Amino acid sequence: MILIIAEKPSLARNIVAGIGAMKKMDGYFENQDYIVTWAFGHLFTLYDIEDYSDKKIENIRWNLNNIPCFPKKFMFSLKKDNNKQIDKGILKQFNIIKDLCNRNDVIKIVNAGDSDREGEIIVRLCIENALKTKKELLRLWLPDQTPETVCQGLKEMKNEIEYDNLANEGFARTYIDWLYGVNLTRYATLKTGTLLRVGRVIVPIVKAIYDRDKSIKEFIPDIYYSITSESQTNGEIIELNSKEKFDKNVLEEAKKLCDKYNQEKAIVTHKNIKKDILSPGKLYSLTKLQNYLGKKYKMPMDKSLSIVQKLYEEGYLTYPRTNSEYLATNEKEKIKKILENFLKLNYPVVFKDKKTIFDDSKIESHSALTPTYKIPDKSKLTSDEDLVYSAVMNRFIAVFCSDECKIEKTEIKIKVGDLEEFVLKGNVITQKGWTKYDEYSKNDKILPNLNINDEININFEPKEKKKTPPKHYTIETLNNYLKNPFKDDKIKVDDEFEDDSEDYKAIFEGLELGTEATRTSIIENAIKSKYIELKKDVYYILPGGEYLIESLLQMNINMDKYKTSTLGQGLKKVFRGELTINDVVELTKKEINEVFDKRNNSGINTDTGFFNDVIGICPLCGKNVVKTRYNYGCIGYKDGCDFKINFVICKRVISKNMAIDLLKNKKTFKINGFKSKNNKDFSGYLMLDNDGKVNFSFDS
């Protein structure tokens, strides 16, 4: 008898549908060959800090005595509810799994977690905690959940040991995220008196939006001049834009250059019309699909992912959390069968064996998103489900469309004397081909009807233009940034000639922030925590996000993209067998210890103390000055006392010791590291005047 443990009930039902003729029991299905049972996603969770203590302490409050916490061995327990009790439903299902694992007639146990590192460890934890005697362990790996794929997968199961590196990566990710999240969240919360969620990925995501919004807020509007001619020739306006640009204070120079240009003749020196074939975009990865749905329909990432997941569980789409836009070469026969089904529906498709479609070197674990042979009745889909399915299907049809998209590419060159050559480019679609099904995203200009040696009219003038601020992150541009944070977040146009090797190198090396499997939930967590908000498809920082990032900067907690990517690279090395789980855990412990070492050794430098620390006596009312959420402030504020010392003065963090010294002596020791409005460094003393105001002094 073979026991199959699915990650969740929906997957179990699809496996049962693939096997066929199984009897439903309490918590599992069974026939003469197979037993199929399920988890509810994560049945197990890591111990909390208090669980590692021998003492049973009720209603314990967070404190500094037990952090940083570095367990000698990471322990798991069944998930608990809000009352710290094991959930009854989880306990019942796990006991069913345990009983089935240890049945005498069960000789093989199959891990049927989702086909990723998270699914791998979800079921492994169930087996490790349930199984009492050694049995043969296998892995069922499903690219989609159709009955046909399930049947094929059951024939091709591999020994579970072949997925050990994937499991190691999953456990390493779980451990380091626990270490960061538990230790630094508690530390930051105790420092500020406010719950701050400090995570390996959430912080750099919030910081990216914080930095972008800050640069927009600090942007100084200004103008410049370009040299432009917009004149009519043969009834058509021809626009020529010079490469020359001028600052606003040299307008006269711009006018002189315009006069010089206008004295010359503008002659068409080159015209070329080339008939070409326009290639469709690549198949969708999850990120690219979410980018499209966010940009076109303003669909949030969590919504698009939940719909794709549902369509996957119903067998209509392949595995959703994929980072690839390519198919594996061993999938060619499967794709041919899918195309046959679309041919029956009169779609003009044909199998194409091209490197832009099938490329094993661009696949880490899962191929691009595609429809399966199982095609839904669209009348039974919701409108949003139809949008998502149609997006994936239409891109698939476009990629394998038998009708080519034909265009005429036109290039015209115009020389203005010997001063400058202007190049005009434009495309005209002469046969729609695949664009009937999928959008063509380029905005091509319609060019004027000109021929070689034509002279065109010109009238160059300085044209005032405004320097534009950076743009807020959108679903698309933030996703592009997170996928490769060390590359400019320019929106790329999908086409056959795009070199995407840099992006795939970043993915395979672990440089991305988050993964296709985690990114959506982390962004949603940031939204729920009120750090960021999403309006239509644009992200904005919220006051809570500003407070998070600025507080971490004050605490010397550096969780930037470089640190997160370093750990991401470590996880990929675990996956490749180049590092052990312990290697990555030790690296994480070192990073966390640095934060606590700075706290202990920073002295008079930047340590702002902990929430409610007493700093000194208020010079105005005589009551205590304590560290509050936003400053060092008098506890008599309710009685009208407004004395305070800001945490940051002229971009310099004011440490607890500086504040103590200021209150005690009315003047600090000399402080370095202040910055002027022009960003120049300066040093000085802080002084308290008789009104309790903080001022600068530059005399010793």
TORPA-935896 format. One record per residue (C-alpha): residue in one letter; z, y, x. Coordinates in pm, whole numbers, plus 50000, padded with zeros to 5 digits. Layout:
N
AZYX...
This chain:
700
M500005000050000I499095034850129L501315064550038I499555098450030I501775129550033A499915160549913E501095195649990K501205205649624P500645190549278S497125205049233L495915187949550A497565155449440R495675156649109N492365161549294I493115132449527V493905110949224A490595121849066G488795110749385I490545076849391G490315070949015A492225047548779M495785056448876K498855053948655K501095084548621M504745078148708D507745101648744G506735123949038Y503815102849161F500675083049073E500085046549159N497505018549152Q497174985849341D496115003049668Y497475038449672I500505059149580V499965096849556T502935120549548W503405157249637A505585185049772F505815219949622G504545237349934H507515243050165L510335219550062F512125226850389T513155259450551L514805267950882Y518575271750893D519905306950860I522075320251144E525305312350960D524215276150908Y524505270151284S528215278851276D530815251351249K532895273951028K532055275350657I532245312450579E531555324250226N529895357650146I529515365650514R528125400150597W525655406050875N527345415951199L526655418951570N528855389751669N526235362951604I523065380151729P520975374451921C520955338551795F518935313151994P519495277951852K519495249652105K517625229651843F515945244251538M517195227551222F515645225050877S517225220450535L515875217350183K515175251650031K518045268149849D518125291549552N519695326249542N523125310349500K522735291149828Q522395258449636I519585233449695D517055237449415K517395207949173G513625203749129I513045203649506L515885178849559K514515155449290Q510965156049432F512155150749789N514235120649679I511095106549517I509185111749844K512045095550039D512175065149813L508405060549830C508315064250212N510875036650248R509395012249995N508814978550160D505244976050031V504265009850182I502775002650524K500855035050583I501785071350506V499135098450483N499725135450552A497585153750294G498775188850364D496295217550345S493905215550637D495665240850860R498745243251083E500995253050792G499915223550578E500335200850877I504015208550925I504885210550552V504175173550503R505375163450851L508815177650771C508925157450451I508045125350636E510375131850932N513335137950701A512525109550462L511345080250672K513995056150800T511775031050980K508615035451182K505335032550988E501695040451060L500955077350996L497475090150908R495935124250831L493665132650535W491595163450626L489695178950334P487185207550369D487085209349988Q488775191849697T485865175649513P486165138449429E483235130749659T484915147649956V488225130449880C486515096249880Q484745104350206G487965117950361L489885086150278K487285066250471E487495089150775M491265093350816K492515096951172N495825088151328E498355116151274I498945117951649E495525134651688Y496965164951503D500095168051718N498865199751891L498135215651554A501655206751441N503105220351766E501325253251706G502695253951350F506265247251462A505985272651747R504765299051502T507645290951265Y510265293051540I509115325551700D508735342951366W512275331851277L513605344651610Y511965378451569G512575382251199V516215371151186N517475387351507L515615420251498T515805425151121R519585421851137Y519845443651447A517675471351304T519455469750969L522895472451131K521665501651343T520265521351050G522235510150747T518935502650574L517215469050536L514305469950780R511965440150786V511095435251152G508435408651197R505955398951465V502945408151248I504215431150973V505315458251218P501975462551403I500175462651065V502425490450932K502195508651266A498385508451257I498455525650917Y501255548851032D499315559451342R496105565051148D497785585550874K499685605651134S496485614051321I494915625350992K497955647050912E497935662451260F494165667651266I493205703851328P490045713251133D487405729851342I483695736951334Y480785732651572Y477065739851554S474165715751562I470535725551607T468555715351300S465115721351155E464405715250786S460855727050717Q458105716850482T454855701550602N452205690650349G454755693450073E457365671650243I460655682950397I460975670150753E464435671450903L464885671551280N468405670651426S468795679251792K471155660952025E472425694952142K475845705552006F477675738752053D481295749352013K481975777051760N482595802852034V479075799352182L477035805751868E474785830352054E473745802952299A472835780852004K470675808551857K468905813652190L468075776652212C466755777451854D464445805951948K463225786152246Y462515755352029N460735775951765Q458275789552020E456985754552087K454675732051887A456045700751722I453495672551753V453595636551625T453095615951942H453805580851814K453715561551489N454275524551454I454435503851135K455585468451197K455755441350934D458965421650974I461255396550807L464745408550717S467415382050764P470325378450519G473945382850618K476025353950744L478055331250520Y481495344450432S484745339550617L487805348150409T488135382150578K484485391350522L484685380450157Q487845400950104N486155430550275Y483205428250034L485355424149722G487675452049828K484895476449905K482685469049603Y485235460649334K488465475549480M489985440849456P493295437749649M493485410549911D496265390849741K494225389549420S490995378549588L492845351849788S494605337849481I491265335249300V489525318749596Q492455294649625K492205285749256L488435280049280Y489075257949583E491735237649401E489325233049111G486715219549351Y484185248049324L484575263149673T485325249550020Y488605256050205P489295293450173R491435302950474T488585301050722N487895325851001S484305314351059E480965325350916Y479205294151044L478835257650941A479435226951155T476385207151264N477835175351112E477715191850766K473945193650741E473595163950507K476365177250283I474635211250263K471335194350170K473045177649872I474565210749759L471155227449784E469635200049569N472045209449289F471075246049310L467395236549310K467965219048977L469195252548846N465915268648960Y467345287849255P464675291949529V466575274849812V465485253650106F467445237550389K467315257750713D468475243551044K469215275851235K471745286251499T472725316151284I473945291151021F475055259651208D477025266651526D479985245051632S480975270051902K481895295651632I484225272151440E487895267751523S489095245151238H487095252750924S483525261950841A482435292150639L483145295250269T480445279250055P480065265449705T480455227849666Y478115204949474K480435210249177I479085241048995P481345257648735D480445266748379K480575304348422S481495309348058K484815292448138L485595315348434T487485348048395S485515379348484D487295382148821E486775345148896D483095349948818L482925379649058V484475359549341Y482485327749283S479245347349243A479865365849571V480185332949763M477345316249573N474945345749607R475525347949982F474915310350007I471695313349803A470575342850018V471175324150345F469125294050227C466615313550016S463055300650048D461645335049959E461675357850262C462575394450243K459585412750393I459815448250517E457735474350692K459615490450980T458305524851057E459035545651365I457725581151417K458225601951735I457865639651734K457895660652053V458885697252049G457065709752358D458715693752657L462185702152529E463135672252315E461715641352148F462865632851796V462725597251660L462555590251285K463105554551161G462905538750819N462275505850638V460385498150321I460985464750140T457625450250040Q458945416549913K462515413649783G463115377249870W466845370049913T467805405949819K467385395149454Y470645375949501D472585393849773E472795430549857Y470945447050143S473565470350286K471555494050505N470635528350373D467155533250511K465385566450503I462035570750335L459855586850603P457225613950547N453535605250556L452635616250910N450055605051163I449625608151539N448645643451658D449805659551332E451525692551391I454565698751177N456265731151087I459625737651244N462335763751204F465365754551411E468605771551318P472255766651414K473865746151139E477605748551094K479335714851076K482975705651039K484725681551268T485965653751046P489415637851068P489825600351116K489485580350796H492305561750625Y492245524250667T490505505750387I490715468650306E487565464150512T488435485350817L492035472850837N490815436950821N488295443851094Y491035459451306L493435430351255K490735404951336N490145421551674P492635449851737F491235457152081K487835467251953D486765498951773D487115494051396K483505503151328I482085486551020K479475462051137V476415453250936D475825416050902D472425406351034E470825379351237F470855399351558E474495409651556D476375397051861D479675384851719S480755365252027E483415391452107D485025386651766Y485085348751791K486445350652144A489305372152011I490015346851734F489955316451961E492155333552221G494705344051959L494195381651996E494035387651621L497055400951432G498015374351180T495535347851068E493315341750770A496145320350630T498925346150673R497405380950683T497135386150308S500755376550235I502075398150521I500195428750394E501465421550043N505005419150183A504555453450344I503445467250007K506395451449823S508755465150089K507345499850012Y506155505150369I502535510150266E500585513749943L497095504249837K495185528349612K491845513849506D490795499949845V492555525550071Y495905520350249Y498445548350292I501755549450477L504855555050261P508135572050363G509725537650402G506995527850648E507405560150843Y511135553850861L510575517950979I508255527551265E510205558351375S513515539451364L512085511351579L510815536851830Q514295552151850M515785517451904N513305508752180I512015479651970N508405477452076M506435455051840D502925467451910K499615449051895Y499835440052265K503095421152225T501995404051905S498705393852064T500485380252371L502465357052146G499305348851949Q497635338352273G500665316952348L500285299052014K496615291552088K497635277152424V500095254552243F497235243352018R495115235752326G498005217252494E498305242952775L501825253752676T504725236252505I506645248552202N509575255952432D507395277652661V506555301052371V510125300852241E511415310752586L508905339452603T510115351352263K513775348852365K513005369852673E511385397052458I514325397552216N516885398052497E515175429052637V515935447352311F519615437952328D519785445152703K518445480252637R521185484452379N523835474252629N522425492452931S520785523452787G524025543752817I523215580452777N519465574952743T518315566552389D520885544252218T521705560551883G524585537251804F525135518951478F525305529851119N528645546751038D529675549651407V532005579751443I530445604851682G533065632451681I534625660551478C532535684551269P532715720051420L532425735051069C534905715750852G536855693251088K535825660350925N534205631151105V530565632051212V529015597451178K525655581451231T523815581850897R520435568650801Y518605600250910N520855618651161Y524345623451297G525905640550996C529235652550862I530925630450603G531855662350420Y528305667050294K529495660049938D531815690149971G528975712150087C529115708450465D525585706550601F526305700450970K523945676051138I522335667151469N518825652851439F518025619551601V514865634351755I514575669451899C511275680052055K510085643952056R513195633052251V515595607352103I519125621752105S521425593352202K524895586952064N526425597552398M524485630152396A525735637652045I529325628852144D529095651752447L527645680052238L530465678251981K533185674852244N532045701152496K529735723052281K527105716052546T525395684752676F524645674153026K521065681553135I518565661452933N515075652053055G512125641552843F511735669352585K508145678252493S506785712052387K504305718252106N501595715952373N502985681852471K504345694352806D507525678652943F510595700152993S514325696253056G517305715052926Y520755714852769L521685713252403M524325737652287L526305743351966D526635779251849N529475792251635D527535784651315G527145748151411K523445751951494V521925732151780N520065753652034F518535749952379S519935763552702F518105762653033D520945775953251S523465752553403
